[in-house]
Amino acid sequence: MLSRRGCGGIAALILLVLIAAGVVLYGWYGSGPLAKDGTFIVPNGASLSAVADRLEEKGVISSATGFKLRARVFGGGRDIKAGEFAIPAHASPSRVLGIITSDDVIRRFVTVPEGMPSIMVYERLKAQDELTGDIASPAEGSILPDSYAFERGETRQAVLRRMQAAMSRTIAELWPKREQGLIVKTPEQAITLASIVEKETGKPSERTMVAGLYSNRLKQGMMLQADPTIIYPITKGKSLGRRILQSEIQAVNDYNTYTMVGLPKHPITNPGRASIEAVLHPAKTDALYMVADGTGGHAFAANLVDHNRNVARWFAIRRARGEL
């Protein structure tokens, strides 16, 4: 039998073990030193040791050594992930490890609206301070308008590649489903015509009608006479900010559809999916002319007589508004 002294020694040892276990567990599950919510970046290829040192340096954990030891015991063999993570105030080391081994990377977004020209996409990517590296201005019509997620430290080129890959996938999906007998004979021509449709109407319900009108003009060998094609070589798609000059209407270049028959040499903006679909499935119409109707849309006509009436109505609206 154990003596009373022996029993007391065992009890003391058990107590010490329990205290030590409590210290270890508290050091792992207890509150951390981070005073307020923050973010932490794990670089690509960083080791647990390097990340632990950085966590201590940033005040996220109290001890890099303790974190590494406990992570190996309690971490379950999980690998840390590269990226930027949100760390809440006073997060325990256990929670910190859980965060940096999860897929909860902070994602930021850059949005390309429908009809944004490539020069403005370039400027928007350059303005994202969280992105790195340089890019050249992308080819017009090569980007699908959408919102794109990115991570801090990602390259601008990588984000741009995703934008262009999205356009390639979209046209590859839509082109085989096109209606037969279209005036556009290649995906490139479809994007070019869609870029004009995109710039000519801000009313979604009109897209197929505008596409049908321009398709009719192309079939009949008429000039498209689309104002945005005058502006593009002047501003690269940005707003002109003034009325178009007569000399600009008469300018001969690869874009101005007032001095050429057919499509411009290249797109004049980045059209959205809906405008591409409109070109591939245009309205069946005999319309050849259109003019603003005062509601944000257009009045369409199949002949000059009706078109001139619509123009007269538009000028009357402008006079009533004090614009003339």
PLY file of the C-alpha trace (Angstrom):
ply
format ascii 1.0
element vertex 324
property float x
property float y
property float z
element edge 323
property int vertex1
property int vertex2
end_header
0.00 0.00 0.00
1.11 3.54 -0.71
1.84 5.67 2.27
-0.02 8.87 2.89
3.10 10.74 1.84
3.27 8.72 -1.41
-0.38 9.45 -2.18
0.22 13.12 -1.52
3.16 13.10 -3.95
1.10 11.51 -6.71
-1.70 13.98 -6.14
0.77 16.85 -6.33
2.19 15.45 -9.56
-1.27 15.09 -11.07
-2.04 18.64 -10.05
1.14 19.88 -11.68
0.30 17.97 -14.86
-3.20 19.45 -14.87
-1.84 22.94 -14.33
0.71 22.47 -17.11
-2.02 21.14 -19.41
-4.18 24.12 -18.51
-1.35 26.48 -19.34
-0.76 24.76 -22.67
-4.47 24.77 -23.53
-4.95 28.37 -22.44
-1.95 29.38 -24.49
-3.62 27.75 -27.48
-7.29 28.53 -26.97
-7.10 31.67 -24.84
-7.40 35.25 -26.07
-4.59 36.58 -28.22
-2.88 39.98 -27.95
-4.29 41.61 -31.10
-6.04 44.77 -29.88
-8.33 45.35 -32.88
-9.49 43.59 -36.01
-6.80 43.43 -38.67
-5.50 41.59 -41.69
-2.53 39.32 -42.19
-0.82 38.31 -45.43
0.69 34.85 -45.90
3.14 35.01 -48.84
3.30 32.23 -51.40
5.57 29.41 -50.25
5.95 30.74 -46.69
6.83 28.16 -44.02
5.01 27.75 -40.71
8.10 29.02 -38.91
8.30 32.20 -41.02
4.57 32.83 -40.65
4.73 32.34 -36.88
7.59 34.84 -36.61
5.60 37.33 -38.67
2.47 36.78 -36.56
4.44 37.57 -33.41
6.00 40.63 -35.04
2.54 41.91 -36.00
1.19 41.34 -32.48
-1.27 38.65 -33.53
0.24 36.03 -31.20
2.40 36.33 -28.08
5.00 33.71 -28.89
6.13 32.36 -32.24
7.85 29.44 -30.54
4.75 28.48 -28.56
2.59 28.86 -31.67
4.79 26.55 -33.71
4.92 23.89 -31.01
1.17 23.95 -30.38
0.39 24.08 -34.13
2.33 20.85 -34.62
0.47 19.19 -31.74
-3.04 20.54 -32.30
-2.94 21.56 -35.95
-3.87 18.20 -37.40
-1.31 18.49 -40.18
-3.21 21.29 -41.95
-1.21 23.36 -44.42
-1.18 27.13 -44.27
-2.60 28.92 -47.31
-1.21 31.91 -49.19
-3.31 35.05 -49.27
-4.68 37.87 -47.15
-6.80 36.91 -44.14
-9.04 38.85 -41.76
-7.96 38.34 -38.13
-10.47 39.39 -35.43
-9.31 41.18 -32.28
-8.01 38.88 -29.53
-8.20 35.80 -31.75
-6.69 32.78 -30.01
-3.67 31.07 -31.59
-5.95 28.14 -32.36
-8.33 30.41 -34.25
-5.47 32.13 -36.04
-4.19 28.79 -37.29
-7.71 27.85 -38.36
-8.00 31.07 -40.35
-4.68 30.82 -42.18
-5.27 27.17 -43.08
-8.78 27.90 -44.44
-9.95 29.14 -47.82
-11.37 32.34 -46.30
-9.00 34.58 -48.20
-10.03 38.22 -48.45
-11.20 38.85 -51.97
-11.46 42.25 -53.57
-13.33 43.06 -56.76
-12.72 45.18 -59.82
-15.78 45.85 -61.95
-15.85 46.44 -65.69
-19.27 47.85 -66.66
-20.80 47.01 -70.03
-19.39 49.33 -72.66
-16.24 50.33 -70.79
-13.45 50.83 -73.35
-10.11 49.12 -72.87
-8.23 52.32 -72.01
-10.51 52.77 -69.00
-10.13 49.11 -67.99
-6.38 49.68 -68.11
-6.71 52.78 -65.91
-8.98 50.96 -63.46
-6.51 48.09 -63.05
-3.61 50.52 -62.66
-5.53 52.35 -59.91
-5.90 49.17 -57.81
-3.06 49.62 -55.32
-3.48 46.06 -54.04
-2.42 44.70 -57.44
1.17 44.48 -58.62
3.07 44.67 -61.89
2.45 46.52 -65.12
0.21 45.83 -68.11
-0.26 47.17 -71.59
-3.64 48.56 -72.62
-5.61 45.48 -73.76
-7.08 45.03 -77.21
-10.51 46.58 -77.59
-13.31 44.04 -77.36
-11.12 41.41 -75.68
-12.59 41.84 -72.18
-15.94 40.61 -70.91
-17.62 43.22 -68.68
-18.19 41.71 -65.23
-16.93 41.88 -61.64
-13.65 40.04 -61.04
-12.28 38.93 -57.68
-8.62 39.34 -56.89
-6.30 39.00 -53.93
-3.86 41.55 -52.55
-0.49 41.15 -54.21
-1.89 39.46 -57.32
-0.54 40.75 -60.62
-2.57 43.02 -62.88
-1.67 40.75 -65.77
-3.27 37.76 -64.02
-6.53 39.66 -63.49
-6.49 40.91 -67.08
-5.99 37.36 -68.34
-9.13 36.28 -66.45
-11.11 39.11 -68.02
-9.96 38.12 -71.50
-10.47 34.42 -70.87
-14.06 35.19 -69.84
-14.68 36.93 -73.17
-13.10 34.03 -75.09
-15.31 31.53 -73.25
-18.42 33.63 -73.82
-17.98 34.01 -77.56
-17.02 30.33 -77.85
-20.29 29.45 -76.10
-22.56 31.88 -77.99
-21.18 31.71 -81.53
-22.28 28.10 -82.29
-25.83 29.00 -81.13
-26.16 31.96 -83.51
-29.01 32.27 -85.96
-28.32 31.28 -89.53
-27.95 33.86 -92.28
-26.34 36.57 -90.15
-24.45 39.38 -91.80
-21.57 38.87 -89.35
-19.48 35.95 -90.53
-16.88 35.63 -87.77
-16.82 35.96 -83.98
-14.59 39.01 -84.40
-17.19 40.73 -86.58
-19.88 39.84 -84.03
-17.92 41.50 -81.22
-17.28 44.58 -83.38
-20.97 45.00 -84.21
-21.91 44.25 -80.58
-19.58 47.03 -79.46
-21.55 49.51 -81.60
-24.86 48.19 -80.26
-23.49 48.56 -76.74
-22.58 52.21 -77.28
-25.70 53.15 -79.23
-28.32 52.23 -76.65
-28.47 52.23 -72.89
-31.87 50.57 -72.95
-31.57 46.77 -72.61
-34.90 46.14 -74.34
-33.62 47.88 -77.49
-30.49 45.84 -78.04
-31.95 43.30 -80.44
-33.77 46.05 -82.37
-30.58 48.10 -82.76
-28.72 44.95 -83.80
-31.44 44.21 -86.36
-31.30 47.75 -87.76
-27.52 47.70 -88.20
-27.66 44.20 -89.69
-30.16 45.52 -92.26
-27.87 48.41 -93.13
-24.89 46.12 -93.58
-26.91 43.79 -95.82
-28.00 46.68 -98.01
-24.52 48.19 -98.25
-25.55 51.32 -96.34
-23.21 53.22 -94.07
-23.89 52.46 -90.41
-23.54 56.14 -89.46
-23.05 55.36 -85.79
-21.87 58.40 -83.83
-19.72 56.39 -81.37
-17.53 55.30 -84.29
-16.70 58.96 -84.94
-15.71 59.50 -81.32
-13.61 56.37 -80.80
-10.48 57.42 -82.75
-10.55 60.78 -80.95
-10.90 59.62 -77.34
-10.33 55.81 -77.49
-13.87 55.39 -76.24
-13.97 57.96 -73.46
-16.68 60.62 -73.43
-16.08 63.39 -75.94
-17.57 66.00 -73.61
-18.81 68.20 -76.45
-20.67 68.07 -79.72
-19.09 66.26 -82.66
-17.48 68.63 -85.15
-18.37 68.56 -88.84
-14.71 67.88 -89.63
-14.84 64.82 -87.36
-17.97 63.52 -89.11
-16.11 63.77 -92.41
-12.87 62.20 -91.12
-11.68 59.13 -92.99
-10.16 56.44 -90.76
-10.58 52.80 -89.76
-13.55 53.52 -87.47
-15.76 56.33 -88.77
-18.87 54.71 -90.23
-20.01 58.05 -91.69
-17.25 57.81 -94.31
-17.06 54.06 -94.86
-19.35 51.16 -95.67
-19.18 48.12 -93.41
-17.87 47.54 -89.94
-15.01 49.40 -88.28
-11.65 47.67 -88.40
-11.85 46.83 -84.67
-14.42 47.02 -81.84
-15.00 50.43 -80.25
-15.56 49.16 -76.70
-15.94 45.97 -74.68
-19.50 44.75 -75.24
-21.40 42.80 -72.64
-22.88 39.36 -73.10
-26.38 40.76 -73.80
-25.15 42.90 -76.70
-23.27 39.95 -78.19
-26.40 37.81 -77.91
-28.42 40.60 -79.58
-26.08 40.61 -82.58
-26.25 36.82 -82.85
-30.07 36.89 -82.51
-31.13 40.26 -83.95
-34.74 41.39 -84.11
-36.51 40.58 -87.37
-37.28 44.13 -88.46
-37.27 46.30 -91.57
-35.91 49.28 -89.62
-33.05 51.21 -91.19
-33.13 54.46 -89.21
-33.34 55.50 -85.59
-33.30 58.71 -83.57
-33.63 59.48 -79.87
-37.21 59.60 -78.63
-36.70 61.62 -75.45
-37.20 58.72 -73.05
-33.68 57.32 -73.19
-34.60 55.08 -76.11
-35.06 55.45 -79.84
-37.77 55.79 -82.44
-37.20 53.40 -85.34
-38.22 53.76 -88.97
-38.00 51.73 -92.16
-37.91 54.72 -94.52
-36.72 58.31 -94.63
-40.21 59.83 -94.54
-41.02 58.22 -91.20
-37.52 58.86 -89.95
-37.77 62.56 -90.72
-41.02 62.72 -88.75
-39.26 61.08 -85.81
-36.39 63.55 -86.13
-38.84 66.48 -86.12
-40.43 65.13 -82.92
-36.99 64.80 -81.31
-36.08 68.39 -82.18
-39.41 69.58 -80.78
-38.65 67.76 -77.51
-35.21 69.38 -77.37
-36.63 72.83 -78.03
-39.19 72.31 -75.25
-36.34 71.39 -72.92
-34.41 74.50 -73.87
-31.61 72.52 -75.47
-31.89 74.31 -78.83
0 1
1 2
2 3
3 4
4 5
5 6
6 7
7 8
8 9
9 10
10 11
11 12
12 13
13 14
14 15
15 16
16 17
17 18
18 19
19 20
20 21
21 22
22 23
23 24
24 25
25 26
26 27
27 28
28 29
29 30
30 31
31 32
32 33
33 34
34 35
35 36
36 37
37 38
38 39
39 40
40 41
41 42
42 43
43 44
44 45
45 46
46 47
47 48
48 49
49 50
50 51
51 52
52 53
53 54
54 55
55 56
56 57
57 58
58 59
59 60
60 61
61 62
62 63
63 64
64 65
65 66
66 67
67 68
68 69
69 70
70 71
71 72
72 73
73 74
74 75
75 76
76 77
77 78
78 79
79 80
80 81
81 82
82 83
83 84
84 85
85 86
86 87
87 88
88 89
89 90
90 91
91 92
92 93
93 94
94 95
95 96
96 97
97 98
98 99
99 100
100 101
101 102
102 103
103 104
104 105
105 106
106 107
107 108
108 109
109 110
110 111
111 112
112 113
113 114
114 115
115 116
116 117
117 118
118 119
119 120
120 121
121 122
122 123
123 124
124 125
125 126
126 127
127 128
128 129
129 130
130 131
131 132
132 133
133 134
134 135
135 136
136 137
137 138
138 139
139 140
140 141
141 142
142 143
143 144
144 145
145 146
146 147
147 148
148 149
149 150
150 151
151 152
152 153
153 154
154 155
155 156
156 157
157 158
158 159
159 160
160 161
161 162
162 163
163 164
164 165
165 166
166 167
167 168
168 169
169 170
170 171
171 172
172 173
173 174
174 175
175 176
176 177
177 178
178 179
179 180
180 181
181 182
182 183
183 184
184 185
185 186
186 187
187 188
188 189
189 190
190 191
191 192
192 193
193 194
194 195
195 196
196 197
197 198
198 199
199 200
200 201
201 202
202 203
203 204
204 205
205 206
206 207
207 208
208 209
209 210
210 211
211 212
212 213
213 214
214 215
215 216
216 217
217 218
218 219
219 220
220 221
221 222
222 223
223 224
224 225
225 226
226 227
227 228
228 229
229 230
230 231
231 232
232 233
233 234
234 235
235 236
236 237
237 238
238 239
239 240
240 241
241 242
242 243
243 244
244 245
245 246
246 247
247 248
248 249
249 250
250 251
251 252
252 253
253 254
254 255
255 256
256 257
257 258
258 259
259 260
260 261
261 262
262 263
263 264
264 265
265 266
266 267
267 268
268 269
269 270
270 271
271 272
272 273
273 274
274 275
275 276
276 277
277 278
278 279
279 280
280 281
281 282
282 283
283 284
284 285
285 286
286 287
287 288
288 289
289 290
290 291
291 292
292 293
293 294
294 295
295 296
296 297
297 298
298 299
299 300
300 301
301 302
302 303
303 304
304 305
305 306
306 307
307 308
308 309
309 310
310 311
311 312
312 313
313 314
314 315
315 316
316 317
317 318
318 319
319 320
320 321
321 322
322 323
